[in-house]
Amino acid sequence: MPKYQPTPKFEHGSSDCTGILLVNLGTPEAPTTGAVRRFLKPFLSDPRVVEYPRLLWWLILNGIILRIRPSRSAEAYRQVWTEEGSPLMLFSKQLTERVREQLETRSPGTYRVQLAMTYGDPSIGSAIDALQAAGARRLLVLPLYPQYSGTTTASVFDAVTSKLRSMRWIPEMRFINQYHDASGYIAALAASIKEHWQQNGKGEHLLFSFHGVPQYTLMGGDPYHCQCQKTGRLVAEALGLGDDEWTLSFQSRVGREEWLRPYTDETVRELGHKGIGRLDVACPGFSTDCLETLEEIGMQNAEFFEEAGGKSLQYIPALNARDDHVDFLSGLLEQHASGWTNAEENLASRQRAVAMGASK
């Protein structure tokens, strides 16, 4: 039996295209304890996500965490679940479809675009299979994480290369590590905040909340903390905010390990105690809305803020499938795909192959 996966519908001299793989984290299939447990197990088993000694972590994960956390998370998911599924899946699909349409308009027949999740479905492996079946001989991977972290971006790389190791004819590959300070990304964030202010009024203070990671990742050389700081600074500058008008914090910490500070929940309470009446919160590290933005920020932290004396916490939605977000990502993909074989060269290659005896 062949060791490597055969190339589907292979034909010498057949035309090819560039495959675009957009990757987000993943989501449970349903807001139930069982579905959340099935999602969390591979996620929390990833050594990129948790760097504890494997045996010790296996015992903690299976003996404690997967017995307690799924039911709590399932309840949180039920608070934000939609008729079309989880918000992350819904918005990721919308974003992917709009990027696909944009690229097809700009360069007809050049690209094939697929969405994948690092954990759960659609899997990275199945998405690469679909791209290969569509004739993709080049693969451009874009993790939908503006700031690079070994806990997220590198996990995508691991999953992609694991799949490629099983293939007989691997595609040329390019991988986009981050876009935390790209002008188009910063401009889209600033525009989304300005539009929110125009429609809902401007709060007294703006908080940028990024997903947290353990402190040891920073000490180990991970650039995530620095890139989050730069994103926040650039957006604040684009908005014309003074240093006392905005704050940056990190959310979603778990366990007793020291994580990046300041913590969002503590910051929100502190701002409430200081007498801030209206607090606006944006989450620039999330390309699409999800549990961590809609429930953790929009519900949990809004409650923390009011309990501390604040009047109202207003969550500013992620970029999702906004026009400027789609335009930026499409341009970023075109930039990184530049120099690869074009349609005219594909046709010429096909004609030469036919002349040498390939089937028409």
C-alpha positions in Angstrom: 0.0 0.0 0.0 1.5 3.5 -0.9 3.0 5.3 2.0 2.1 8.7 0.8 -1.3 10.3 -0.2 -1.7 10.2 -4.0 -2.4 13.5 -5.8 -6.1 13.5 -6.6 -7.2 13.6 -10.3 -3.5 13.9 -11.2 -2.7 14.6 -14.9 0.7 15.7 -16.2 0.6 19.2 -17.5 -2.8 20.0 -15.9 -3.3 23.6 -15.0 -2.8 24.7 -11.4 -3.7 27.5 -9.0 -2.7 29.0 -5.7 -4.5 27.6 -2.6 -5.3 30.1 0.2 -5.8 28.6 3.6 -7.4 30.9 6.2 -7.1 29.3 9.7 -8.9 30.2 12.9 -8.7 28.5 16.3 -11.8 26.3 16.2 -15.1 25.9 18.1 -17.3 23.2 19.6 -20.0 21.8 17.3 -22.7 22.5 19.8 -23.0 24.3 23.2 -23.1 21.1 25.1 -20.8 19.6 27.7 -19.9 16.7 25.5 -19.2 18.8 22.4 -17.1 21.3 24.5 -15.1 18.4 26.0 -14.4 17.0 22.5 -13.1 20.4 21.4 -11.1 21.2 24.5 -9.2 17.9 24.7 -7.1 18.3 21.5 -6.8 22.0 22.1 -5.5 21.7 25.6 -3.4 18.6 24.7 -1.4 20.7 22.2 2.2 21.2 23.6 2.2 24.6 21.9 -0.7 25.7 24.1 0.4 24.2 27.4 4.2 23.5 27.8 4.0 21.5 31.0 5.7 18.0 31.1 3.5 15.8 29.1 2.7 13.1 31.7 2.0 15.6 34.5 -0.2 17.7 32.2 -2.1 14.5 30.9 -3.0 13.7 34.5 -4.1 17.3 35.3 -6.1 17.6 32.0 -7.9 14.3 32.1 -8.2 14.0 35.9 -9.4 17.6 36.7 -9.8 20.1 33.8 -11.9 17.9 31.4 -14.1 16.9 34.3 -14.9 20.5 35.4 -14.4 23.0 32.6 -16.6 21.6 29.8 -19.9 22.2 31.6 -18.9 25.7 32.6 -17.8 26.6 29.1 -20.9 25.0 27.6 -23.0 27.4 29.6 -21.0 30.3 28.4 -21.3 29.1 24.8 -25.1 28.9 25.2 -25.2 32.6 26.0 -23.8 33.6 22.5 -24.8 30.6 20.3 -26.7 31.5 17.1 -29.1 29.6 14.9 -26.2 29.2 12.5 -23.8 27.9 15.1 -21.0 29.5 17.1 -20.1 33.1 16.4 -16.6 32.2 15.6 -17.7 29.8 12.9 -20.3 32.1 11.5 -18.1 35.1 11.2 -15.1 33.0 10.0 -17.2 31.6 7.1 -18.5 35.1 6.2 -15.0 36.5 6.2 -13.7 33.6 4.1 -16.4 33.9 1.5 -15.9 37.6 1.1 -12.1 37.2 0.7 -12.8 34.5 -1.8 -15.1 36.8 -3.8 -12.6 39.7 -3.6 -9.7 37.6 -4.9 -11.8 36.1 -7.7 -12.9 39.6 -8.7 -9.3 40.8 -8.8 -7.7 37.7 -10.3 -10.2 35.3 -11.9 -9.2 31.7 -11.7 -6.0 32.3 -9.8 -6.9 31.4 -6.3 -8.9 28.8 -4.4 -9.8 29.8 -0.8 -10.6 27.4 2.1 -11.3 28.0 5.8 -9.9 25.6 8.3 -9.7 25.3 12.1 -6.7 24.2 14.1 -8.9 22.2 16.4 -12.2 20.7 15.2 -13.9 21.0 11.8 -13.2 21.9 9.0 -9.8 20.5 9.8 -6.6 21.8 8.3 -6.0 18.4 6.7 -9.4 18.3 5.0 -9.0 21.9 3.7 -5.6 21.1 2.2 -7.1 18.0 0.5 -9.9 20.2 -1.0 -7.3 22.7 -2.3 -5.2 20.0 -3.8 -8.2 18.5 -5.5 -9.0 21.9 -6.9 -5.5 22.0 -8.5 -3.6 24.0 -6.0 0.1 23.5 -6.4 1.0 26.4 -4.2 -0.2 26.9 -0.7 -0.4 30.3 1.1 -1.4 30.0 4.8 -2.8 32.9 6.8 -3.5 32.2 10.4 -6.2 34.7 11.4 -4.1 36.0 14.4 -2.8 39.5 13.9 -0.1 39.1 16.6 2.2 36.1 16.4 2.3 33.7 19.3 3.7 30.2 19.6 0.5 29.2 21.3 -1.6 30.0 18.2 0.3 30.8 15.0 2.9 28.1 15.5 0.2 25.5 16.2 -1.2 26.3 12.7 2.3 25.7 11.2 2.6 22.4 13.1 -0.8 21.2 11.8 -0.1 22.3 8.2 3.4 20.7 8.0 2.1 17.5 9.7 -0.4 17.2 6.8 2.2 17.9 4.2 4.4 15.2 5.5 1.7 12.7 4.4 1.5 13.9 0.8 3.4 12.5 -2.1 3.5 15.8 -4.0 3.7 18.6 -1.5 2.8 22.1 -2.7 5.1 25.1 -2.5 4.2 26.9 0.7 4.3 30.3 2.1 3.2 31.2 5.6 2.2 34.6 7.0 3.4 35.0 10.6 1.7 38.2 11.7 0.3 41.5 10.6 0.1 43.3 13.9 1.4 46.6 12.6 0.2 46.6 8.9 -1.2 50.0 8.0 -4.4 48.5 6.5 -5.1 46.5 9.7 -4.5 49.5 11.9 -6.7 51.7 9.7 -9.5 49.2 9.8 -9.4 48.9 13.6 -9.4 52.7 14.0 -12.3 53.1 11.5 -14.3 50.5 13.3 -13.9 52.2 16.6 -14.7 55.6 15.1 -17.9 54.2 13.6 -18.9 52.7 16.9 -18.4 56.1 18.5 -20.4 57.8 15.8 -23.3 55.4 16.3 -23.2 54.9 20.1 -21.4 57.9 21.5 -17.8 57.9 22.8 -17.0 56.5 26.2 -14.7 58.1 28.8 -11.9 55.6 28.3 -10.9 53.0 25.7 -9.5 49.6 26.8 -7.7 47.3 24.3 -8.1 43.7 25.6 -5.9 41.0 24.1 -6.0 37.3 24.8 -3.6 36.4 27.5 -0.8 33.9 27.5 1.5 32.6 30.3 4.3 34.9 31.3 6.9 32.1 30.6 6.2 32.6 26.8 7.4 36.1 27.0 10.5 35.1 29.0 11.1 32.4 26.4 11.2 34.9 23.5 7.7 34.9 22.2 7.0 38.3 20.5 3.3 38.3 21.3 3.4 40.8 24.2 5.5 43.3 22.3 3.3 43.0 19.2 0.1 43.6 21.2 1.7 46.7 22.7 2.6 48.0 19.3 -0.9 47.4 17.9 -2.5 49.2 20.8 -0.1 52.2 20.5 -0.6 52.5 16.7 -4.4 52.4 17.0 -4.4 54.9 19.8 -2.3 57.2 17.7 -4.6 56.8 14.7 -7.5 57.8 16.9 -5.6 60.8 18.3 -5.9 59.5 21.9 -3.7 60.8 24.7 -1.8 58.3 27.0 -4.4 58.8 29.8 -7.3 58.0 27.4 -6.6 54.3 26.8 -5.3 51.2 28.5 -4.1 47.8 27.3 -4.8 44.5 29.2 -4.9 40.7 28.7 -7.9 38.5 29.3 -8.8 34.8 29.5 -6.2 33.6 32.0 -6.7 30.2 33.6 -5.0 28.4 36.5 -2.5 29.7 39.0 0.3 30.4 36.6 1.4 34.0 36.1 0.1 35.4 32.8 0.8 38.6 31.0 -0.3 41.6 32.9 -2.3 43.7 33.5 -5.3 41.4 33.6 -8.5 42.6 31.9 -10.9 41.7 34.8 -8.7 43.5 37.3 -8.3 46.5 35.0 -12.0 46.8 34.4 -12.7 46.7 38.1 -10.0 49.3 38.7 -11.5 51.6 36.1 -14.9 51.3 37.6 -13.5 52.1 41.1 -11.8 55.2 39.6 -15.2 56.6 38.6 -15.2 55.9 34.9 -18.8 56.0 33.8 -18.7 54.7 30.3 -15.9 52.2 29.2 -15.4 51.2 25.6 -13.6 47.9 25.0 -12.0 46.7 21.7 -10.3 43.4 21.2 -7.7 43.9 18.4 -6.2 40.4 18.7 -9.4 38.7 17.5 -10.1 38.8 13.8 -13.7 37.6 14.4 -16.0 37.7 17.3 -16.2 34.6 19.5 -16.9 33.4 23.0 -14.0 35.5 24.4 -15.2 38.7 23.0 -19.0 38.4 23.2 -19.4 36.6 26.4 -16.2 37.2 28.4 -16.0 40.9 27.6 -19.5 41.9 26.6 -21.2 40.0 29.5 -18.8 39.0 32.2 -16.5 42.0 32.3 -19.5 44.4 31.7 -20.9 43.0 35.0 -17.5 43.3 36.7 -17.4 47.0 35.6 -20.9 47.8 36.9 -20.2 46.0 40.2 -17.2 48.2 40.7 -19.2 51.4 40.2 -19.1 51.9 36.5 -22.2 52.7 34.6 -21.8 51.0 31.2 -19.2 48.9 29.4 -19.6 49.0 25.6 -17.9 46.2 23.6 -16.8 47.3 20.1 -17.2 44.4 17.7 -14.3 42.7 16.0 -13.5 43.4 12.4 -15.3 40.3 11.2 -16.3 40.6 7.5 -16.1 44.5 7.3 -15.2 45.8 3.9 -11.9 47.3 5.0 -11.0 44.1 6.8 -11.7 42.1 3.7 -9.8 44.6 1.5 -6.8 44.5 3.8 -6.6 40.7 4.0 -7.1 40.2 0.3 -4.3 42.7 -0.4 -2.1 41.0 2.2 -2.6 37.6 0.5 -1.9 39.0 -2.9 1.3 40.6 -1.6 2.5 37.3 -0.2 1.5 35.4 -3.3 3.3 37.7 -5.7 5.9 36.1 -8.0 4.2 32.7 -8.2 3.3 31.2 -11.6 0.5 33.2 -13.3 -2.3 32.0 -15.5 -0.4 32.6 -18.8 2.5 30.5 -17.7 0.1 27.8 -16.6 -1.4 27.7 -20.1 2.0 27.6 -21.8 3.1 24.7 -19.5 -0.1 22.8 -20.3 0.5 23.2 -24.1 4.1 22.0 -23.8 2.9 18.9 -21.8 0.3 18.1 -24.5 2.9 18.4 -27.2 5.1 15.9 -25.3 2.2 13.4 -25.1 0.2 14.3 -22.1 -3.5 13.6 -22.6 -5.8 16.5 -23.5 
